[in-house]
Amino acid sequence: MSHQPVDVTVNISLSALFGRPPIIHLRDCDVTEPNIVDDENLTPEGVKDQSNETTSRICAFVAAIRLHVILEVCFIYLSAVSIDIDVI
C-alpha cells in the first residue's frame, strides 16, 4: 500500500496527541521525500534552478516530515521500553 508523507505525519501527530502507537509506520511509506523547489520552477522539461535569495515554501513541509521521522523513532523506542517494563 502506498502512503503519502502527509498521511504518515498526521498519523504520528495524532498518535503523540492521544498517547497511542502509530498505525502507519514510515518504513511502510514507499514515496520519496519531495524536492525542495517551488511549483513555479517545475516545467514539463524539468526542474528550473531555485533562486538562492528565496527559500522554497516546501522547505518547511520537508522539515516537518524529517521531524516526524525522529518522533516515530522515539515512539518505537518508548514502545520497546514499555514492553520491557510490563514483562518485569
Contacts in CASP RR format, 6 or more apart in sequence:
PFRMAT RR
TARGET T0000
AUTHOR 0000-0000-0000
METHOD contacts of the structure
MODEL  1
MSHQPVDVTVNISLSALFGRPPIIHLRDCDVTEPNIVDDENLTPEGVKDQ
SNETTSRICAFVAAIRLHVILEVCFIYLSAVSIDIDVI
1 28 0 8 1.000
2 29 0 8 1.000
2 30 0 8 1.000
2 31 0 8 1.000
3 24 0 8 1.000
3 28 0 8 1.000
3 29 0 8 1.000
3 30 0 8 1.000
3 31 0 8 1.000
4 29 0 8 1.000
4 31 0 8 1.000
5 29 0 8 1.000
5 31 0 8 1.000
5 33 0 8 1.000
5 34 0 8 1.000
5 65 0 8 1.000
7 24 0 8 1.000
8 24 0 8 1.000
8 25 0 8 1.000
8 26 0 8 1.000
8 29 0 8 1.000
8 65 0 8 1.000
8 68 0 8 1.000
9 64 0 8 1.000
9 65 0 8 1.000
9 68 0 8 1.000
11 22 0 8 1.000
11 23 0 8 1.000
11 24 0 8 1.000
12 22 0 8 1.000
12 68 0 8 1.000
12 71 0 8 1.000
12 72 0 8 1.000
12 75 0 8 1.000
13 68 0 8 1.000
14 20 0 8 1.000
15 21 0 8 1.000
15 22 0 8 1.000
15 23 0 8 1.000
15 75 0 8 1.000
16 71 0 8 1.000
16 75 0 8 1.000
21 75 0 8 1.000
21 79 0 8 1.000
22 72 0 8 1.000
22 75 0 8 1.000
25 72 0 8 1.000
26 68 0 8 1.000
26 69 0 8 1.000
26 72 0 8 1.000
33 62 0 8 1.000
33 65 0 8 1.000
34 58 0 8 1.000
34 61 0 8 1.000
34 62 0 8 1.000
35 47 0 8 1.000
35 58 0 8 1.000
36 50 0 8 1.000
36 56 0 8 1.000
36 58 0 8 1.000
36 59 0 8 1.000
36 62 0 8 1.000
37 47 0 8 1.000
37 48 0 8 1.000
37 50 0 8 1.000
37 56 0 8 1.000
37 58 0 8 1.000
38 50 0 8 1.000
38 56 0 8 1.000
38 57 0 8 1.000
38 58 0 8 1.000
41 47 0 8 1.000
41 48 0 8 1.000
41 49 0 8 1.000
41 50 0 8 1.000
42 48 0 8 1.000
50 56 0 8 1.000
END
